[in-house]
Amino acid sequence: MKAIKDSVHDYITLDPVAADLLDTDAFQRLRHIKQLSTVRLVYPSASHTRFEHSLGVYHLASRSLEYLGVEGDRARHVRAAALLHDVGHGPYGHQTEEVIERHTGRHHDEVGDLLERTDAAGVLADHGLDPDRVAALVRGEGELGQLVSGELDVDRMDYLVRDAHHTGVPYGTIDHERLVRELRYSDGQLVLGEGNVQTAESLLLARALMDATVYRHHVSRIAGAMLERASERLIECGTDVETFRRMADHDLLVALRGDVPELGRRIEYRDLYKRAVWADLAAVPTDVVEFDHGEERATEREIADLADVDARDVVVDVPDRPTFTEAGSRVVVNGVPQRLEDASELVSGLRAAQRAGWRMGVYAPEEHVDEVAAAAEDVLGVRAMVP
């Protein structure tokens, strides 16, 4: 058994399948994709990668399987899925996944094609594992798939602790050892055992606080929106989407420097657009809140025309309405599994806090902020709200 020293979990012991998967090109690529993409422009120490995160997810999955009493072939497939769950990510992870999904129709969790045509396929076959079964577990299918992708998954447990550790903030701290110890199955549903309402609440609270202070920080939001526009233009310039999908972070920066130099330079050197509009949910008309990708782009052009600036100098960023999938996690109360939102009074307050923290942004180069803000107010019917 090979052991790897980890900054969060101390030593992680690899089974023979994981040890061989570790050396594949498909997995080694994750060394070059930062876990927090543009967040590291805010928190300089957040330089950890999807490689180490995937090892952490593998470790927590292994611990959970031990406590759940899952062994043999079923456990080996789950451990492989936990290790490989992020191989479908494109460069900069979540920041480019919508671009990839629009062009391919595939979500980053849909890794079946990658497992079939990368060197990971040979390793799985050599160890008697079915790539289709591993891919299904990555998608969260079946009882055991919930452990890899679900409301109580080990992916979330690792990234909250790891992201908090590397950003230096205390908000993602959770008792992940207790969480994995208390996992149970009830009628095919993954639940937390009796007496763990507060344990589940801690996971929910950590996610809410990390969202507000780390994941949705306005600087990261601006950089992410700029990166998405730059990636779209790169593909329009002729970069094949499958080539784009397999890039690492540095590959994308090099490509942008060549084909989308203005945005590429700004992203690389943190010369970011500024907020012209930063409006909360109550200040934004409902039809704007529901904007799709095409409507965002059309609005950018309309604002640019009115402000008499280049259309590339306006970015409209309308995030999805806030959701709390973790509130659907189940915990046993008085012998009966209940949804956390029904068992906890804390959930409604956290939902309200998430809604209060929602912001729509319109961004522009600093020299054009005033005219873009005035035009955006007219086009969107929303007040600019000075940050």
N, C-alpha and C positions, 0 to 999 in steps of 0.2 A: 504494500500500500504506500502510495506517495503522499506526503504531507506538504502543504504549502502554508507559509506564514501569512496571515491576513491582518490588516489594520483594525478590523472590527471584531472578527470571530476568533482571533488568535490562530490556531492551527486548523486547517481544513484538510481532512483526509479524503483522498480520491480513490474510488473503486477502479478496477482495471478498465472499464468502459470510459469513465471520465478521464483517466490518465491518457488514454489514446486519443480521445476527442480533443483534448487540450492542445495537441500538437498539429491539428488540422489547420489548413489555411482559413477555413470558414470561421473557426473560433479565434485564431490568432488575430484576425482582422479587428476583433473587438478591442484589442489593445489600443487601437488608433481611433476609437470613437468615444469621446468624452461622455460620461453619464449625464452631466448637466448642461451640455451644449452651451447656449449663450448665457446661462446663469453665471458661468465662470467670469464673465465680464463685470459682474457685480461682486462676487466672492472669489478673490484670486486663488485661494487655496483649494477651490473645488475642481481639482484637475484629475479626479479619479475617472476610471473608464468603465465601459460596459463589460470588459473582460473581468475585472475584479468583482463587479456587482453580480455577474453571472455565477462566479464561484461562490459568492455568498448565498445566492438563491439555491444553488445545488446543496450547500451545507445545511441550510434550514430545511430544505425538502428531505434530506437524509435523516435529520433529527426528527422531523414530524413523522416520517414513515416508521421509525423505531417505536415511537410512542403509540402510534395507531396500530402497530402489529402487522404492518404490510411488509411482506418479504418476497424473495424469489424474483421471478420474471416480471411481476407487476411492479415491484419496487425498482428494478433496474430500468424499466421503461420510464418511470416517473423521474428518476434521477437524471437520466439522459435528457428528458424534456426540460427539466429545470435548468440544466447547464446550457442547453441550446436555445432557450426561450427568446433570446434577443438577437439571434443571428440574422433575422429578417430586417433589422433596422438599417436605414440608409445613413448617409453622413449627417452628423449633428442630430441623430436620433429623432426625437419627436418633432423637431423643428422642420424637418423635410417630409414627414410621413404623409401629410395631406397632398403634397405635390406628387409623390409617388403613387398614392392611392387614386388620384384623379386620372393619372396616365395609364395605370396598370389594372385598376379595379381591385388591387390586393392590399390588405392591411398587413402591418408588419408581423402580426401573429400568424399569418398564413405562410408557413415556412416549408410546406410540403415540396414545392418545386426546388427549393434550395437544397433540401436534404437529399433529393434525388440526384442532383447534378453537381454536387460539390464532393470534396474528399471525405466529408462526414458520412456520406452514404456507405462508403467502403468500410469504415470503422464500425458503424452500426451492424452491417451485414456480417462482418467478421465475428462479432459478439452475439450473433443470433437475435438481434433486435430489429423490429419492423419500423422502417422510417415513417410509414403512414400512421402507425399507432403513436409514435413519438410526436408527429405533427398534430394529431388530434388532441393530445394532452396539452401541447403548447396553446392550442385554441381554447382550452378550458373544458373540453368535452368529457362527459362521464363523471363518475364519482371522484376519481383520482385527479382528473383535470382541474377540479376546483382548487386543488392544492397549488397548482401552477398558475392558474388565472381565474380568480374569483374574488368574492368580497373578503375572504379571509386568507388570501394567497400569501405564499412566502416571498413572492416578488415584492409586494408592498412592504412586508416586514423588513426586508433587507434594505430597500432603497431609502426608507425613512431614516433608519439608523445611520446608514452609510452617508447619506447626503447631509444629515445634521453634523456628523463627525467631521466631514471634509469642509463644510462651509463654516464651521465653528459656532453654529447657532444651537441653542439647547432645545428647540421646539420639537424635534423629531424623535426625542428620546422615548423609547417604549421598552417594555419588558418582553422582548421577543422570545426569551427562553420560556417564560410562563405561557406565552401565546402558543408556542408549538407543543408544549406539554399538555395543554388543555383542549386541544383539538379532538373532536369526536365526529362520528358519523351517526346521523339519525334519519332513517328513511331515505337514505341516499344523499342527504344534505350534509355538508361540512358545517359543524357548529362548534361553539365553545361550551365546555361543560358547565355544570351547576356552579353558581357563585362567581361568575366572571363577567357580570354586566360592566363593572368598572374597568376590567381588562379590555373589553371591547370598546368602551368609551375612550380609553387612552389612545387606542389606534385611530379613532375618529378625530380626536382632538389634535393629535400629532399631525394628521394629514391636513386639517383645517389651518393650523398655524404655519405649517410649511408652505402651503398654498399661498397664504397671505404675505409671508415674509421672504420666501425664496422663489418658488416656482412661478409666481405671477408678478414678480418685481417689475416695475415699469421699464427699467433699462433692458432687462432680458426680453420683455414683450416687444420693445421697439426693435432690438437687434434681431429677434426671431422673425418679425414681420418683414424686415428688410431682407433677411436671408431667404425667406420664402419667395419674395419677388425676384431676387437675384437668381434663385434656382429655376424658377419658371422661365426666365429669359435665357438661361444657359441651355435649357432643353429646346427652346424656340430657335436658338442659334445652331442647333444640329446635334447636340449631345444625346446619344441614345439613352432612353430612360433606364434600360437594364444596366448599362454602364454606370449611369448616375447612381442607381440603387446600390451598387457594389462599391462605390467610392468610400474612402475613409475621410475623416475631417480635413486632413491636410490636402488630399486630392481635390476636394471641392474648392478650397481656398485657391489652389494653383489654377484650377480651371476658370474660376471667376476672375482671377487676375488677368487672364488672357481674353475672355469673351465678354465679361460684364465688369470692366475695370473700375468704373466709378463706385458701384455698390460693393464690389469685391474689396477695394481699397478701404472703404469706410468700415466694413465689417472687420477686416483684418487688423486695422489700427484703432478700432473703437471710436471712430469719428461718426457718431450716430446722429440720426435725425432727432428732433426735439418734439415735445408734445404741443400740438396746436389746439387739440381738443382732448379732454380727459373727463368723461362724463359718467355719472353713475346710472344705475338701471332706471331710477325714477325720472331722470332727465332726458331719457332717450325714447323717441316714439317706438311703439311696438313693432311697426313694420321694419324699422331699422335694426332692432334687436334680432329680427328673424332673417336678416340678410344672408344670402348664400354667397359663394365665391364670385359668381358672375356679377351679382349686384354690387359687391364691394368694389370690383374693378371698374364697373361703369360709373359708380359714384366718384371714384378717384379721378376719372377723366373729367367729369362734370365740375368737380371742385377746382381742378387745375385750370380748366377753361375760364371759369369765373375769376379765379385769382390771377390769371395771366402768367402761369408758371408752367414748366414742363410737366407732363403727366407723370413722369418718373419721379418727380419731386413730391408726390403726395402718396401717402399710405393710409388706407382706411383699415382699421383693425377692430372687428366686431367679434369678440369671443362667444363661444356657446354659452347658453344660460347655465348658471352654476348647478352642478349635480352632486349628489352625495351617495354614490353607489355603496359605500361602506355602511350606510344606515340600514341597508338590507341584509347585513350579516346577521346570523342567527346565534342566539345564546340560550342555554337551557335555564329556565326560571321555574322553580317549583315542579321540576320534572318534565316540563313542557318546553320544546324549542319555540322561541319567539323572535320575531324580527327586532333588531336593536331599537329601531325607531318607535316600536310599541312598548319596549321595556325600559326606555331611558327618557327622562325629561330633558336631558342635555341636548338631544338631537335637534329639537325644534330651535333652540337658541343658536346652535351652530349653523343650521340652515339659514337662519335670519342673518347671521354674521357673514356668511358667504354671499348672500344676495347684496348685502350692504357694501361688500368689497368689490363687486363686479364693476368693471370700467370699460367703456368703449373709447378707443383712441384714434386720433387722426394725427399723423406725424409728417414732418417736413424738415428740410434743412433749416438751420437756425435763421438764416437770412430771409426766409420766406414764411416764417411762423405766423406773423401778424396777418398777412393777406390770406393765407390758407385758413387761419382760424375764422376770419370774417366770412370767407366763402363757404366754409363748412357749416357755419351757423345757418346760412341761408338755404343751402342744399339739403341739409339733414334735419333742420328744424330743432337744433339742439344748441344749448348755450355752451360756450367754449370752456368755462370753468378753469380759471388759472390754477395750475397745480400748486 
